[in-house]
Amino acid sequence: MIFVDTAAFYALIDDRDPSHSRAVAALSLLEAAEEELVTHEYVVVEATALIQRRLGLGALRRFVDDLLPVVEVAWVDEALHVEAREALLAAGRKNVSLVDWTSFLVMRRHGIRRAFTFDPDFGAESFEVIPEA
């Protein structure tokens, strides 16, 4: 099982992103290996806003129609939201978002050790990052 982060979704959709070719190659390998891909609804919201604002509705449609159907979306309940918010505040790390803390908790709850991302914060939290830097 592989967690998919906003950074990976964005790199897959934006062909001008510096990580685009690495993202496409990584996704091909993950699909060939029949890896189960998982994210959560806050990542979907974050990626939707980023793609819509930076790339427009055509790119957003590609995200919704082509990428989201191959990823299982975990829903965030009140308890998870509160736990992520508390972790954010307790950590005191300005550059790690509520979405990231929610991701870390979802991954730990589901026993997921690998993240498809270009965000170094996942590595800092001791997760294996795909593709490798």
Sequence and secondary structure as in RCSB ss.txt:
>XXXX:A:sequence
MIFVDTAAFYALIDDRDPSHSRAVAALSLLEAAEEELVTHEYVVVEATALIQRRLGLGALRRFVDDLLPVVEVAW
VDEALHVEAREALLAAGRKNVSLVDWTSFLVMRRHGIRRAFTFDPDFGAESFEVIPEA
>XXXX:A:secstr
 EEE HHHHHHHH TTSTTHHHHHHHHHHHHHTT  EEEEHHHHHHHHHHHHHHH HHHHHHIIIIIGGGSEEE 
  HHHHHHHHHHHHHHT TTS HHHHHHHHHHHHTT  EEE S HHHHHTT EEES  
